[in-house]
Amino acid sequence: MPQAQVCEGNRSLESSGKPDAWKLARPVWGWGRGATPRPTPLFYRGVGLALLNRAFGKNRYLFGARIGWGLIIVSVLFGLVHGVGLTDQLKLEIDLSGVLLTAGAGFLLGWLRERSGSLVLPIAAHNLGNTATRVAEWIA
């Protein structure tokens, strides 16, 4: 059975500790480091959110966006996917700060989806956030 291990920090750095300049310089809107993988917004803020909204409804308003339990569920899933994983030794690794940070970001991105009615703005915001993270890693 896997053992849980809580860790801190971002596990996405290269083995050297910093991303190389080429990976940092890839286009923000393309496919690769710093860009949002295309299936991510389609799953979390597209199909997943739509199905959960249909199942649970949207009976609350938050700053002009009609939201419901679907947004909370996909945000938590988004956080868990980004902050929980298995090591090479099949030990469960939990980055609590990563879970909380990405669940919060997922909530904001989902709110943008609900407020705008489109995936364009959440995808752009996700790309911007990923790129800012890569630049911060490179500078640090």
C-alpha positions in Angstrom: 0.0 0.0 0.0 1.4 3.5 -0.9 2.5 5.7 2.0 1.5 9.3 2.1 4.2 12.0 2.2 3.5 15.7 2.4 6.0 17.9 0.6 6.4 21.5 -0.2 7.1 23.4 -3.3 6.6 22.8 -7.0 7.5 19.4 -8.3 7.4 20.5 -11.9 11.0 21.8 -12.1 13.6 20.2 -14.3 16.2 17.9 -12.6 18.6 20.8 -12.6 16.2 22.9 -10.6 15.5 25.4 -13.3 13.8 25.1 -16.7 16.1 25.7 -19.6 15.7 28.8 -21.7 14.2 27.0 -24.7 11.3 25.5 -22.7 10.7 28.9 -21.0 10.6 30.7 -24.4 8.0 28.4 -26.0 5.0 30.3 -27.2 2.4 30.9 -24.4 -0.5 29.8 -26.7 1.2 26.7 -28.1 1.6 23.2 -26.7 4.3 22.8 -24.1 5.8 24.1 -20.9 4.1 27.3 -19.9 1.0 26.6 -22.1 -2.3 25.1 -20.9 -2.6 21.5 -22.2 -5.7 21.7 -24.5 -7.7 18.9 -22.8 -7.5 20.6 -19.3 -10.0 23.5 -19.9 -12.2 21.3 -22.0 -12.5 18.7 -19.2 -12.6 20.8 -16.1 -14.4 24.0 -17.3 -16.1 22.5 -20.3 -17.7 19.1 -20.2 -17.1 18.4 -16.5 -18.5 21.7 -15.3 -21.5 21.5 -17.7 -22.4 17.9 -16.6 -22.0 18.7 -12.9 -24.0 21.9 -13.3 -26.8 19.9 -15.0 -26.7 17.4 -12.1 -26.6 19.8 -9.2 -27.9 23.1 -10.7 -26.6 26.6 -10.3 -28.5 28.3 -7.6 -26.0 30.9 -6.3 -24.6 34.2 -7.6 -21.0 35.3 -7.1 -20.0 38.7 -8.5 -22.4 38.4 -11.4 -21.8 34.7 -12.2 -24.4 32.0 -11.6 -22.5 29.1 -9.9 -23.3 25.9 -8.1 -21.7 22.7 -6.7 -20.2 21.9 -10.1 -17.7 24.7 -9.8 -16.6 23.6 -6.4 -16.3 20.0 -7.4 -14.2 20.7 -10.5 -12.0 23.1 -8.6 -11.2 20.5 -5.9 -10.5 17.9 -8.6 -8.3 20.4 -10.4 -6.3 21.0 -7.2 -6.0 17.3 -6.4 -4.7 16.5 -9.9 -2.0 19.1 -9.6 -1.0 18.5 -6.0 -1.2 14.7 -5.5 0.9 12.1 -7.3 2.9 8.9 -6.9 6.7 8.8 -6.5 8.9 6.4 -8.5 8.7 4.1 -5.4 4.8 4.3 -5.6 4.5 6.4 -2.5 1.6 8.8 -2.4 3.0 12.4 -2.5 0.7 15.2 -1.4 1.8 18.8 -2.0 -0.8 20.6 0.2 0.2 24.0 -0.9 -0.1 22.9 -4.5 -3.5 21.4 -4.0 -4.8 24.6 -2.3 -3.2 27.0 -4.8 -4.4 25.2 -7.9 -7.9 24.5 -6.4 -8.2 28.3 -5.8 -6.9 29.1 -9.3 -9.3 26.5 -10.7 -12.2 28.2 -8.9 -11.2 31.5 -10.4 -10.9 30.0 -13.9 -14.2 28.3 -13.5 -15.8 31.5 -12.3 -14.4 33.2 -15.4 -16.1 30.5 -17.5 -19.4 30.9 -15.8 -19.3 34.7 -15.9 -18.2 34.9 -19.6 -20.0 31.9 -20.9 -16.9 31.0 -22.9 -13.7 29.0 -22.5 -11.6 31.7 -24.2 -11.0 33.9 -21.2 -10.2 31.0 -18.8 -7.8 29.4 -21.3 -6.0 32.8 -21.7 -5.8 33.3 -17.9 -4.6 29.7 -17.4 -1.8 30.3 -20.0 -0.8 33.6 -18.4 -0.6 32.0 -14.9 1.4 29.0 -16.2 3.8 31.4 -18.0 4.2 33.6 -14.9 5.0 30.5 -12.9 7.7 29.5 -15.4 9.2 32.9 -15.4 9.3 33.0 -11.6 11.0 29.6 -11.5 13.5 30.8 -14.1 14.3 33.9 -12.1 14.6 32.2 -8.7 
